[in-house]
């Protein structure tokens, strides 16, 4: 079976992907707005060399 012509996921693939994320939803651009505002503000003046992961818990490890 060759590659699909349309790279968009099928509804069942999208559902499986969504269920694998701890928050059970795919994030929206608005979900990073608070982090972006924080990083652009003086409140983050002492933050450096850090990774701020906003992924609904997908990369959480125990």
Buried (B, 14 or more C-beta within 10 A) or exposed (E): EEEEEEEEEEEEEEEEEEEEBEEEEEEEEEBBEEEEEEEEEEEBEEEEEEEEEEEBEEEEEE
